[in-house]
Amino acid sequence: DITSIIADKCDCGRTIRRINRIARRSDDMFIIRGVNVFPSQIEAALLKVDETLPHYQIVLSRHGGMDQMEVQVEVTAETFTDTVRGVEAVHRQLSDAIAHILGIRVKLTLVEPNTIARSQGKAKRVIDNRNSNV
């Protein structure tokens, strides 16, 4: 778990050290084209675009010896019933937000609501197909 220690006195008066809220897990990180990527960074980009839903999946693959990353994001039903121009605008806005946070461009696929599989417990956000591709 990635967090930090709070040494300051608590508002309640306690002076014992505490830990900050857990930000992410170190084992969630993967490397794409030399860039360390955390799923939480993708979530941060999703929060910048109103038309997205909190359901996404990251698919890692390897083509020609290069690691590739695709982000599949569910968008609101209204986005798909809107004009093609509207869908393209959401795609561009989200693609730019991800590129700004990661520093690299990745393949982005917008999908309809309830397209990405739901799981009980912790959501499986990353599908790593890099070992299955040659």
C-alpha positions in Angstrom: 0.0 0.0 0.0 1.2 3.5 -0.9 0.6 6.0 1.9 2.4 8.5 4.1 3.0 9.0 7.8 1.3 12.0 9.6 3.5 13.1 12.4 1.4 16.3 13.3 -0.9 16.4 16.3 -4.4 15.3 15.5 -7.3 17.8 15.7 -8.7 15.6 18.6 -5.4 16.2 20.5 -3.7 12.9 20.1 0.0 13.0 19.3 0.5 9.4 18.0 1.6 9.0 14.5 -1.0 8.1 11.9 -1.1 7.1 8.3 -2.8 9.0 5.5 -5.5 7.4 3.4 -4.1 4.7 1.2 -3.6 6.1 -2.2 -2.9 3.0 -4.3 -1.1 -0.3 -4.2 2.5 -0.6 -5.6 1.7 -3.9 -7.2 -1.0 -2.3 -9.3 1.7 -0.4 -11.3 2.7 -1.5 -14.8 5.1 0.0 -17.3 4.1 1.0 -20.8 6.7 2.4 -23.2 8.9 3.3 -20.2 6.2 5.1 -18.3 5.0 3.8 -14.8 1.2 3.7 -15.0 -1.2 3.2 -12.1 -4.9 2.5 -12.6 -5.6 5.3 -10.2 -4.3 7.7 -12.9 -6.9 6.5 -15.3 -9.6 7.0 -12.7 -8.3 10.6 -12.2 -8.7 11.2 -15.9 -12.3 9.7 -15.9 -13.3 12.2 -13.1 -12.4 15.1 -15.4 -15.1 14.0 -18.0 -18.7 14.2 -16.9 -20.0 11.8 -19.6 -18.0 8.8 -18.3 -19.2 6.2 -15.8 -16.9 4.8 -13.0 -16.5 1.5 -14.9 -13.3 1.0 -16.9 -10.9 -1.7 -17.9 -7.3 -1.6 -18.9 -6.2 -4.2 -21.4 -2.4 -4.8 -21.8 -1.0 -6.5 -24.9 2.2 -6.9 -26.7 2.5 -6.4 -30.5 5.8 -6.6 -32.3 7.8 -6.6 -29.1 6.1 -3.4 -27.9 3.7 -3.2 -24.9 0.3 -1.7 -25.8 -2.4 -0.4 -23.6 -6.1 0.0 -24.3 -8.5 1.7 -21.9 -12.1 0.7 -22.3 -14.5 3.2 -20.6 -18.2 3.1 -20.1 -20.0 6.3 -21.0 -23.5 7.4 -20.2 -26.4 6.2 -22.3 -27.1 9.8 -23.3 -23.6 10.0 -24.9 -24.4 7.1 -27.3 -27.9 8.6 -28.1 -26.3 11.9 -28.9 -24.7 12.9 -32.2 -21.5 11.3 -33.6 -19.9 14.7 -33.0 -20.8 14.5 -29.3 -19.2 11.0 -29.0 -16.1 12.2 -30.8 -15.9 15.2 -28.4 -16.1 12.9 -25.3 -13.5 10.6 -26.9 -11.1 13.5 -27.6 -11.6 15.1 -24.1 -11.0 11.8 -22.3 -8.0 10.9 -24.5 -6.5 14.3 -23.8 -7.1 13.9 -20.1 -5.4 10.5 -20.0 -2.4 11.7 -22.2 -2.0 14.7 -19.9 -1.9 12.6 -16.7 0.2 9.7 -18.1 2.4 11.6 -20.6 1.7 9.1 -23.3 -1.2 8.4 -25.7 -3.0 5.1 -25.4 -5.8 3.4 -27.4 -9.2 4.5 -25.9 -12.4 2.7 -26.6 -15.8 4.1 -25.4 -18.3 1.5 -24.6 -22.0 1.5 -23.8 -23.2 1.2 -20.1 -23.1 -2.3 -18.6 -20.6 -3.5 -21.2 -17.7 -4.1 -18.9 -18.0 -7.2 -16.6 -18.8 -6.5 -13.0 -17.2 -8.6 -10.3 -17.9 -9.3 -6.6 -15.4 -7.7 -4.3 -12.4 -5.8 -5.7 -13.0 -4.9 -9.4 -10.5 -6.5 -11.8 -9.4 -3.4 -13.7 -6.3 -4.7 -15.5 -6.3 -7.6 -18.0 -2.7 -8.4 -18.8 -2.5 -10.3 -22.1 1.2 -9.6 -22.7 2.4 -13.1 -21.9 -0.2 -14.7 -24.2 0.9 -12.7 -27.3 4.1 -13.4 -29.1 
